[in-house]
């Protein structure tokens, strides 16, 4: 299990060079959704080729950009992703989501 987690982390660190390449090319930070799309495209590609395993983690991506402000995205191991106002993943996520949505409704 530990080896799989380390492998995933190393791949994600290498993939995050997308941020730096975008910054060098366009002289501005990469938009959040564009980064999430790029990462999820790579995750999804790993599920298509024989001999390569899909990533075994769901992730929450939180960011801010000047066009859309604060953003929250969730992706699953297959590369599917979606935007959220509030969400949780992991053990007891349903209970946490209920509390998060109640709080969100209260402040809006």
VOPA-229132 format. One record per atom (N, C-alpha, C): residue in three letters; atom name; z, y, x. Coordinates in steps of 0.05 Angstrom, whole numbers, plus 5000, padded with zeros to 4 digits. Each point is the difference from the previous one (the first is absolute). Layout:
BEGIN
residu	atome	Z	Y	X
ALA	CA	Z	Y	X;
...
//
This chain:
BEGIN
residu	atome	Z	Y	X
UNK	N	5000	4976	5017;
UNK	CA	5000	5024	4983;
UNK	C	5000	5025	5017;
UNK	N	5016	5001	5021;
UNK	CA	5003	5023	5017;
UNK	C	4973	5006	5014;
UNK	N	4986	4979	5009;
UNK	CA	4974	5004	5013;
UNK	C	4980	5013	4980;
UNK	N	4999	4991	4975;
UNK	CA	4982	5011	4981;
UNK	C	5005	5030	4995;
UNK	N	5025	5007	4998;
UNK	CA	5008	5028	4995;
UNK	C	4991	5017	5024;
UNK	N	5005	4990	5024;
UNK	CA	4992	5015	5024;
UNK	C	4970	5004	5002;
UNK	N	4985	4979	4993;
UNK	CA	4971	5001	5000;
UNK	C	4991	5022	4980;
UNK	N	5010	4999	4976;
UNK	CA	4993	5020	4980;
UNK	C	5006	5029	5010;
UNK	N	5023	5003	5012;
UNK	CA	5008	5027	5009;
UNK	C	4981	5009	5022;
UNK	N	4993	4983	5019;
UNK	CA	4982	5007	5022;
UNK	C	4973	5008	4989;
UNK	N	4990	4986	4980;
UNK	CA	4974	5006	4988;
UNK	C	5002	5027	4986;
UNK	N	5021	5005	4985;
UNK	CA	5003	5026	4987;
UNK	C	5002	5023	5019;
UNK	N	5013	4996	5022;
UNK	CA	5002	5021	5021;
UNK	C	4972	5006	5011;
UNK	N	4985	4980	5005;
UNK	CA	4972	5004	5010;
UNK	C	4983	5013	4980;
UNK	N	5003	4993	4975;
UNK	CA	4984	5011	4978;
UNK	C	5007	5030	4997;
UNK	N	5024	5007	5005;
UNK	CA	5008	5028	4997;
UNK	C	4986	5019	5019;
UNK	N	4985	4989	5019;
UNK	CA	4983	5017	5017;
UNK	C	4979	5015	4983;
UNK	N	4996	4990	4976;
UNK	CA	4982	5014	4981;
UNK	C	5009	5029	4996;
UNK	N	5026	5004	4999;
UNK	CA	5011	5027	4997;
UNK	C	4991	5018	5023;
UNK	N	5003	4990	5024;
UNK	CA	4994	5016	5024;
UNK	C	4970	5005	5002;
UNK	N	4984	4980	4994;
UNK	CA	4971	5003	5001;
UNK	C	4990	5021	4980;
UNK	N	5012	5000	4976;
UNK	CA	4993	5019	4980;
UNK	C	5007	5028	5009;
UNK	N	5024	5003	5011;
UNK	CA	5010	5026	5010;
UNK	C	4981	5011	5021;
UNK	N	4992	4983	5019;
UNK	CA	4982	5009	5021;
UNK	C	4973	5008	4989;
UNK	N	4990	4985	4981;
UNK	CA	4973	5006	4989;
UNK	C	4999	5024	4982;
UNK	N	5020	5003	4982;
UNK	CA	4999	5021	4980;
UNK	C	5020	5023	5005;
UNK	N	5017	4998	5020;
UNK	CA	5019	5021	5006;
UNK	C	5020	5006	4977;
UNK	N	5005	4980	4984;
UNK	CA	5020	5002	4979;
UNK	C	5011	4972	4993;
UNK	N	5024	4999	4989;
UNK	CA	5012	4974	4994;
UNK	C	4984	4985	4979;
UNK	N	5000	4974	5002;
UNK	CA	4986	4983	4981;
UNK	C	5013	5002	4972;
UNK	N	4985	5002	4978;
UNK	CA	5012	5000	4974;
UNK	C	5014	4973	4995;
UNK	N	5022	5000	4985;
UNK	CA	5016	4976	4996;
UNK	C	4984	4978	4988;
UNK	N	4985	5006	4978;
UNK	CA	4986	4978	4987;
UNK	C	4978	4988	5017;
UNK	N	4988	5017	5017;
UNK	CA	4979	4989	5018;
UNK	C	5012	4981	5021;
UNK	N	5024	5006	5010;
UNK	CA	5013	4982	5018;
UNK	C	5008	4974	4987;
UNK	N	5011	5002	4976;
UNK	CA	5008	4976	4985;
UNK	C	4975	4983	4994;
UNK	N	4979	5012	4992;
UNK	CA	4975	4985	4995;
UNK	C	4990	4986	5025;
UNK	N	5001	5013	5023;
UNK	CA	4991	4988	5025;
UNK	C	5017	4976	5007;
UNK	N	5027	5003	4998;
UNK	CA	5018	4978	5006;
UNK	C	4996	4977	4981;
UNK	N	4997	5005	4974;
UNK	CA	4997	4979	4980;
UNK	C	4973	4986	5003;
UNK	N	4979	5015	5008;
UNK	CA	4974	4987	5006;
UNK	C	5003	4979	5022;
UNK	N	5015	5007	5020;
UNK	CA	5005	4981	5022;
UNK	C	5016	4976	4991;
UNK	N	5021	5005	4984;
UNK	CA	5016	4978	4989;
UNK	C	4983	4982	4983;
UNK	N	4983	5011	4984;
UNK	CA	4983	4984	4982;
UNK	C	4979	4984	5016;
UNK	N	4990	5012	5022;
UNK	CA	4980	4986	5016;
UNK	C	5012	4975	5013;
UNK	N	5026	5000	5006;
UNK	CA	5013	4977	5012;
UNK	C	5001	4977	4980;
UNK	N	4999	5005	4975;
UNK	CA	5001	4979	4980;
UNK	C	4973	4986	4996;
UNK	N	4978	5013	5010;
UNK	CA	4973	4990	4995;
UNK	C	4990	4980	5021;
UNK	N	5011	5001	5024;
UNK	CA	4989	4984	5022;
UNK	C	5017	4975	5005;
UNK	N	4987	4978	5004;
UNK	CA	5014	4975	5006;
UNK	C	5014	5002	5027;
UNK	N	5023	4988	5001;
UNK	CA	5016	5000	5025;
UNK	C	5018	5023	5003;
UNK	N	4997	5020	4983;
UNK	CA	5018	5023	5001;
UNK	C	5017	5000	4974;
UNK	N	5026	5006	5004;
UNK	CA	5018	5000	4977;
UNK	C	5003	5028	4989;
UNK	N	5006	5002	4974;
UNK	CA	5005	5026	4989;
UNK	C	5027	5010	5010;
UNK	N	5004	5026	4999;
UNK	CA	5025	5011	5008;
UNK	C	5021	4992	4980;
UNK	N	5024	4996	5009;
UNK	CA	5021	4989	4983;
UNK	C	5020	5021	4991;
UNK	N	4992	5025	4999;
UNK	CA	5019	5021	4992;
UNK	C	4988	5019	4980;
UNK	N	5017	5008	4981;
UNK	CA	4992	5023	4983;
UNK	C	5012	5025	5013;
UNK	N	4986	5022	4997;
UNK	CA	5009	5024	5013;
UNK	C	5001	5024	4981;
UNK	N	5018	5019	5005;
UNK	CA	5000	5025	4986;
UNK	C	4991	5021	5021;
UNK	N	4981	5016	4993;
UNK	CA	4990	5022	5017;
UNK	C	5008	5026	4987;
UNK	N	5014	5017	5014;
UNK	CA	5008	5026	4990;
UNK	C	4988	5021	5018;
UNK	N	4989	5021	4988;
UNK	CA	4989	5021	5017;
UNK	C	4997	5026	4985;
UNK	N	4990	5019	5014;
UNK	CA	4995	5026	4989;
UNK	C	4974	5011	5012;
UNK	N	4983	5012	4984;
UNK	CA	4977	5015	5010;
UNK	C	4997	5025	4984;
UNK	N	4984	5019	5012;
UNK	CA	4998	5026	4988;
UNK	C	4985	5001	4973;
UNK	N	4985	4979	4994;
UNK	CA	4984	5000	4976;
UNK	C	5016	4989	4976;
UNK	N	5016	4979	5004;
UNK	CA	5014	4987	4978;
UNK	C	5030	5000	5002;
UNK	N	5011	5011	5021;
UNK	CA	5029	5001	5004;
UNK	C	5011	4973	5006;
UNK	N	5024	4994	4990;
UNK	CA	5013	4974	5005;
UNK	C	4986	4978	4985;
UNK	N	4997	4977	5014;
UNK	CA	4987	4977	4988;
UNK	C	5014	4974	5007;
UNK	N	4999	4981	4983;
UNK	CA	5012	4974	5004;
UNK	C	4980	4978	4992;
UNK	N	4994	4982	5018;
UNK	CA	4982	4978	4995;
UNK	C	5014	4973	5006;
UNK	N	4992	4980	4986;
UNK	CA	5011	4973	5005;
UNK	C	4976	4981	5005;
UNK	N	5002	4983	5020;
UNK	CA	4979	4980	5004;
UNK	C	5012	4972	5001;
UNK	N	4985	4980	4992;
UNK	CA	5010	4972	5002;
UNK	C	4986	4987	5023;
UNK	N	5007	4975	5007;
UNK	CA	4989	4987	5023;
UNK	C	4969	4996	4999;
UNK	N	4989	5000	4976;
UNK	CA	4971	4996	4998;
UNK	C	4983	5025	5005;
UNK	N	5013	5023	5001;
UNK	CA	4986	5025	5004;
UNK	C	4997	5017	4976;
UNK	N	5009	4991	4977;
UNK	CA	4999	5016	4975;
UNK	C	5021	5022	5003;
UNK	N	4993	5024	4991;
UNK	CA	5020	5022	5001;
UNK	C	4998	5018	4975;
UNK	N	5021	5015	4996;
UNK	CA	5000	5018	4977;
UNK	C	5019	5023	5005;
UNK	N	4996	5022	4987;
UNK	CA	5018	5023	5003;
UNK	C	5022	5000	4979;
UNK	N	5023	5011	5007;
UNK	CA	5023	4999	4983;
UNK	C	5015	5027	5001;
UNK	N	5014	5006	4979;
UNK	CA	5019	5023	5000;
UNK	C	5027	4990	5012;
UNK	N	5007	4974	4993;
UNK	CA	5023	4987	5010;
UNK	C	4996	4970	4998;
UNK	N	5008	4985	5020;
UNK	CA	4999	4971	4999;
UNK	C	5018	4988	5021;
UNK	N	5005	4974	4997;
UNK	CA	5017	4986	5019;
UNK	C	4987	4972	5005;
UNK	N	5006	4989	5023;
UNK	CA	4991	4973	5006;
UNK	C	5024	4985	5012;
UNK	N	4999	4974	4998;
UNK	CA	5021	4983	5012;
UNK	C	5018	4988	4979;
UNK	N	5023	4989	5010;
UNK	CA	5019	4988	4982;
UNK	C	5011	5020	4980;
UNK	N	5004	4993	4976;
UNK	CA	5010	5017	4979;
UNK	C	4984	5026	4996;
UNK	N	4975	4999	5005;
UNK	CA	4983	5024	4998;
UNK	C	4998	5009	4971;
UNK	N	5002	4982	4981;
UNK	CA	4998	5008	4971;
UNK	C	5023	5017	4993;
UNK	N	5024	4994	5009;
UNK	CA	5024	5016	4994;
UNK	C	4997	5027	5013;
UNK	N	4992	5001	5025;
UNK	CA	4997	5025	5014;
UNK	C	4978	5017	4987;
UNK	N	4978	4988	4992;
UNK	CA	4979	5015	4987;
UNK	C	5009	5013	4974;
UNK	N	5016	4985	4985;
UNK	CA	5011	5011	4975;
UNK	C	5016	5025	5005;
UNK	N	5017	4999	5020;
UNK	CA	5017	5023	5007;
UNK	C	4982	5023	5011;
UNK	N	4980	4994	5016;
UNK	CA	4982	5020	5011;
UNK	C	4985	5014	4977;
UNK	N	4989	4985	4981;
UNK	CA	4985	5012	4978;
UNK	C	5018	5016	4982;
UNK	N	5024	4991	4995;
UNK	CA	5019	5016	4984;
UNK	C	5005	5027	5013;
UNK	N	5005	4999	5027;
UNK	CA	5005	5025	5014;
UNK	C	4975	5018	5000;
UNK	N	4977	4988	5003;
UNK	CA	4975	5015	5000;
UNK	C	4996	5014	4972;
UNK	N	5005	4985	4979;
UNK	CA	4998	5012	4973;
UNK	C	5020	5022	4996;
UNK	N	5024	4997	5012;
UNK	CA	5021	5020	4997;
UNK	C	4992	5026	5014;
UNK	N	4988	4998	5024;
UNK	CA	4994	5025	5015;
UNK	C	4974	5013	4990;
UNK	N	4983	4984	4987;
UNK	CA	4975	5012	4989;
UNK	C	5005	5010	4973;
//
